Amino acid sequence: MLAATSFSLIVPAIEAGGQGIKGASIALVGILAGGIFLDVVDKFFPNTNLLTGPVPETPKASGLLAMSPSLRRVWIFVLAITIHNFPEGMAVGVGFGDGQIANGLSLAIGIGLQNMPEGLAIALPLMREGFSRGKAFLVALATGLVEPIGGLLGIGLVQIARPLLPYTLAFAAGAMLFVIAYEIIPESQNNNGHSKLATHALLIGFVVMMFLDIVLG
C-alpha cells in the first residue's frame, strides 16, 4: 500500500499538477486534506490503534461504535482503499476520454492487475474477523467498483475531471498514508517480538508493488 500510494497516487498527482512548485503544492494540499479526512472519519471508530488498546463497549453502543476495535480497523482500511480507487478510475477515464486509447488501455490493465493484491488485502482481514468468503469477496469487489464510476466520470466529463485529477490523487494518497502510518505499521510491529520480520515484509512488499506499478504503468 505504501508503494501504491507513492507510485500510483503521489507521483501521478505531481505530474498532473504541473512542474515545479505548482505540482508539489497541489500534492501537499491534497495529501494533508486526505489525511485530515481520515482522521475525522476515525473519530467515529474510536481507539482502533493497537498501541492505544481497546475501550470496553457500553451497552448503549450501536452501529459503528458497537464494532470491535479490530473490525473498526478493517473498515477504516476498506474506506481508504475505496477512496484510493476512485481517482485511479478517473485517470483511466481521462485517458480514454482524450482519445488516447493505448494510454487508457495500458492504465486499465495495469490498475486492474494492481487491484488483485489490494482486494486480497481487504478480503483476508474480513475473513479473519469472521466474514464468510463470499461476503469478504463482495466487500472487496465493492471497493473496486468505484473505479468504473470514476472512469465514466473521467470519460464523460473529461474537461472537468482532468483539472480535478491531481487533487483527487493526492487526497487519496493522504488517506492511504494515514491508514498506513496509524493502523497498518503499528499493528505489524505489535506482534510478539517479530517486528524485524514485519519490517522485512514491508521492504519486500514495497519493492514488489513498486515493480508492478512501474512495469505495468
Secondary structure as a PSIPRED ss2 file (coil, helix, strand):
# PSIPRED VFORMAT (PSIPRED V4.0)

   1 M C   1.000  0.000  0.000
   2 L H   0.000  1.000  0.000
   3 A H   0.000  1.000  0.000
   4 A H   0.000  1.000  0.000
   5 T H   0.000  1.000  0.000
   6 S H   0.000  1.000  0.000
   7 F H   0.000  1.000  0.000
   8 S H   0.000  1.000  0.000
   9 L H   0.000  1.000  0.000
  10 I H   0.000  1.000  0.000
  11 V H   0.000  1.000  0.000
  12 P H   0.000  1.000  0.000
  13 A H   0.000  1.000  0.000
  14 I H   0.000  1.000  0.000
  15 E H   0.000  1.000  0.000
  16 A H   0.000  1.000  0.000
  17 G H   0.000  1.000  0.000
  18 G C   1.000  0.000  0.000
  19 Q C   1.000  0.000  0.000
  20 G C   1.000  0.000  0.000
  21 I H   0.000  1.000  0.000
  22 K H   0.000  1.000  0.000
  23 G H   0.000  1.000  0.000
  24 A H   0.000  1.000  0.000
  25 S H   0.000  1.000  0.000
  26 I H   0.000  1.000  0.000
  27 A H   0.000  1.000  0.000
  28 L H   0.000  1.000  0.000
  29 V H   0.000  1.000  0.000
  30 G H   0.000  1.000  0.000
  31 I H   0.000  1.000  0.000
  32 L H   0.000  1.000  0.000
  33 A H   0.000  1.000  0.000
  34 G H   0.000  1.000  0.000
  35 G H   0.000  1.000  0.000
  36 I H   0.000  1.000  0.000
  37 F H   0.000  1.000  0.000
  38 L H   0.000  1.000  0.000
  39 D H   0.000  1.000  0.000
  40 V H   0.000  1.000  0.000
  41 V H   0.000  1.000  0.000
  42 D H   0.000  1.000  0.000
  43 K C   1.000  0.000  0.000
  44 F C   1.000  0.000  0.000
  45 F C   1.000  0.000  0.000
  46 P C   1.000  0.000  0.000
  47 N C   1.000  0.000  0.000
  48 T C   1.000  0.000  0.000
  49 N C   1.000  0.000  0.000
  50 L C   1.000  0.000  0.000
  51 L C   1.000  0.000  0.000
  52 T C   1.000  0.000  0.000
  53 G C   1.000  0.000  0.000
  54 P C   1.000  0.000  0.000
  55 V C   1.000  0.000  0.000
  56 P C   1.000  0.000  0.000
  57 E C   1.000  0.000  0.000
  58 T C   1.000  0.000  0.000
  59 P C   1.000  0.000  0.000
  60 K C   1.000  0.000  0.000
  61 A C   1.000  0.000  0.000
  62 S C   1.000  0.000  0.000
  63 G H   0.000  1.000  0.000
  64 L H   0.000  1.000  0.000
  65 L H   0.000  1.000  0.000
  66 A H   0.000  1.000  0.000
  67 M C   1.000  0.000  0.000
  68 S C   1.000  0.000  0.000
  69 P H   0.000  1.000  0.000
  70 S H   0.000  1.000  0.000
  71 L H   0.000  1.000  0.000
  72 R H   0.000  1.000  0.000
  73 R H   0.000  1.000  0.000
  74 V H   0.000  1.000  0.000
  75 W H   0.000  1.000  0.000
  76 I H   0.000  1.000  0.000
  77 F H   0.000  1.000  0.000
  78 V H   0.000  1.000  0.000
  79 L H   0.000  1.000  0.000
  80 A H   0.000  1.000  0.000
  81 I H   0.000  1.000  0.000
  82 T H   0.000  1.000  0.000
  83 I H   0.000  1.000  0.000
  84 H H   0.000  1.000  0.000
  85 N H   0.000  1.000  0.000
  86 F H   0.000  1.000  0.000
  87 P H   0.000  1.000  0.000
  88 E H   0.000  1.000  0.000
  89 G H   0.000  1.000  0.000
  90 M H   0.000  1.000  0.000
  91 A H   0.000  1.000  0.000
  92 V H   0.000  1.000  0.000
  93 G H   0.000  1.000  0.000
  94 V H   0.000  1.000  0.000
  95 G H   0.000  1.000  0.000
  96 F H   0.000  1.000  0.000
  97 G H   0.000  1.000  0.000
  98 D C   1.000  0.000  0.000
  99 G C   1.000  0.000  0.000
 100 Q C   1.000  0.000  0.000
 101 I H   0.000  1.000  0.000
 102 A H   0.000  1.000  0.000
 103 N H   0.000  1.000  0.000
 104 G H   0.000  1.000  0.000
 105 L H   0.000  1.000  0.000
 106 S H   0.000  1.000  0.000
 107 L H   0.000  1.000  0.000
 108 A H   0.000  1.000  0.000
 109 I H   0.000  1.000  0.000
 110 G H   0.000  1.000  0.000
 111 I H   0.000  1.000  0.000
 112 G H   0.000  1.000  0.000
 113 L H   0.000  1.000  0.000
 114 Q H   0.000  1.000  0.000
 115 N H   0.000  1.000  0.000
 116 M H   0.000  1.000  0.000
 117 P H   0.000  1.000  0.000
 118 E H   0.000  1.000  0.000
 119 G H   0.000  1.000  0.000
 120 L H   0.000  1.000  0.000
 121 A H   0.000  1.000  0.000
 122 I H   0.000  1.000  0.000
 123 A H   0.000  1.000  0.000
 124 L H   0.000  1.000  0.000
 125 P H   0.000  1.000  0.000
 126 L H   0.000  1.000  0.000
 127 M H   0.000  1.000  0.000
 128 R H   0.000  1.000  0.000
 129 E C   1.000  0.000  0.000
 130 G C   1.000  0.000  0.000
 131 F C   1.000  0.000  0.000
 132 S C   1.000  0.000  0.000
 133 R H   0.000  1.000  0.000
 134 G H   0.000  1.000  0.000
 135 K H   0.000  1.000  0.000
 136 A H   0.000  1.000  0.000
 137 F H   0.000  1.000  0.000
 138 L H   0.000  1.000  0.000
 139 V H   0.000  1.000  0.000
 140 A H   0.000  1.000  0.000
 141 L H   0.000  1.000  0.000
 142 A H   0.000  1.000  0.000
 143 T H   0.000  1.000  0.000
 144 G H   0.000  1.000  0.000
 145 L H   0.000  1.000  0.000
 146 V H   0.000  1.000  0.000
 147 E H   0.000  1.000  0.000
 148 P H   0.000  1.000  0.000
 149 I H   0.000  1.000  0.000
 150 G H   0.000  1.000  0.000
 151 G H   0.000  1.000  0.000
 152 L H   0.000  1.000  0.000
 153 L H   0.000  1.000  0.000
 154 G H   0.000  1.000  0.000
 155 I H   0.000  1.000  0.000
 156 G H   0.000  1.000  0.000
 157 L C   1.000  0.000  0.000
 158 V H   0.000  1.000  0.000
 159 Q H   0.000  1.000  0.000
 160 I H   0.000  1.000  0.000
 161 A H   0.000  1.000  0.000
 162 R H   0.000  1.000  0.000
 163 P H   0.000  1.000  0.000
 164 L H   0.000  1.000  0.000
 165 L H   0.000  1.000  0.000
 166 P H   0.000  1.000  0.000
 167 Y H   0.000  1.000  0.000
 168 T H   0.000  1.000  0.000
 169 L H   0.000  1.000  0.000
 170 A H   0.000  1.000  0.000
 171 F H   0.000  1.000  0.000
 172 A H   0.000  1.000  0.000
 173 A H   0.000  1.000  0.000
 174 G H   0.000  1.000  0.000
 175 A H   0.000  1.000  0.000
 176 M H   0.000  1.000  0.000
 177 L H   0.000  1.000  0.000
 178 F H   0.000  1.000  0.000
 179 V H   0.000  1.000  0.000
 180 I H   0.000  1.000  0.000
 181 A H   0.000  1.000  0.000
 182 Y H   0.000  1.000  0.000
 183 E H   0.000  1.000  0.000
 184 I H   0.000  1.000  0.000
 185 I H   0.000  1.000  0.000
 186 P H   0.000  1.000  0.000
 187 E H   0.000  1.000  0.000
 188 S H   0.000  1.000  0.000
 189 Q H   0.000  1.000  0.000
 190 N C   1.000  0.000  0.000
 191 N C   1.000  0.000  0.000
 192 N C   1.000  0.000  0.000
 193 G C   1.000  0.000  0.000
 194 H C   1.000  0.000  0.000
 195 S H   0.000  1.000  0.000
 196 K H   0.000  1.000  0.000
 197 L H   0.000  1.000  0.000
 198 A H   0.000  1.000  0.000
 199 T H   0.000  1.000  0.000
 200 H H   0.000  1.000  0.000
 201 A H   0.000  1.000  0.000
 202 L H   0.000  1.000  0.000
 203 L H   0.000  1.000  0.000
 204 I H   0.000  1.000  0.000
 205 G H   0.000  1.000  0.000
 206 F H   0.000  1.000  0.000
 207 V H   0.000  1.000  0.000
 208 V H   0.000  1.000  0.000
 209 M H   0.000  1.000  0.000
 210 M H   0.000  1.000  0.000
 211 F H   0.000  1.000  0.000
 212 L H   0.000  1.000  0.000
 213 D H   0.000  1.000  0.000
 214 I H   0.000  1.000  0.000
 215 V H   0.000  1.000  0.000
 216 L C   1.000  0.000  0.000
 217 G C   1.000  0.000  0.000
